Amino acid sequence: MSVIVVTDSAAALPPELVASAGVRVVPMWLTVNGEPEPEGRRALEELVTIDDIKTSAPTPGEFETVR
């Protein structure tokens, strides 16, 4: 049996650590102006200019699909 280390993007792990340790990262969800989208589609510089933005954790099912 193998072990996979999985976290969500709220951990904000450095990309070098993710790559070197083989960590799988599941994106958090953002609701931007009422529309859901996975974190990572927009640059942080754009996100900080948006007034109507909310975050939510990935679903348990999203973690289950990680291989």
N, C-alpha and C positions, 0 to 999 in steps of 0.2 A: 504494500500500500504506500502511495506517495502522499506528500503533504504539500499543499499550495497555500501560501500566505496571501490573503485577500483583505483589502481595506477599502473604504470609500474615499473619495477625493477630499473630504473634510480633513483627513490626516495631513494633507499638504506636504507629502514627502517629496524631497528633492528628486528630480528626474534621474540623477546619477545613482541614487540609492535604489530607486524602483528598478532600474536596469540591472545594476550589479547584484541585487539580492533576488531578482526575479519575482518581485511583488506584483500582484495583479491589482489594479485600481478600478473600482466601479464608480462611475461618475454620480455625484449628487444630482438632484433635479432642481432646476430653477423655474420659477414662474415669472415670466417677464411680460408685463402689461397684460396679464391674464392668460398667457400662452405658455404651456410647459415645454421645456427643452433641457437636454442633458448639459451639465456643466462642461465647459470646454469649447462650446460652439462660438462663443464671443470672447474677445479679448477683455481682460480685466479693466483696461482703460475705458472701454465702452460701457461695461457694466456699472462702473461707479457713477456714470452720468444719468442712469435710469432711476426714476423715483419709485416706480411700482415694480419691485422685485422681491421675491420670497424664495427661501430655500427649503428643500425637504430631502430626507434620506432616501437612498435607493430602496426598493422593495426587497424583501427576503428572496423572492424569486430571481431577482437580478444577480444576487450573490450565488444562487444555486447554479446558474448557467455558466459560471466561470470555469474554464478548463485550463 
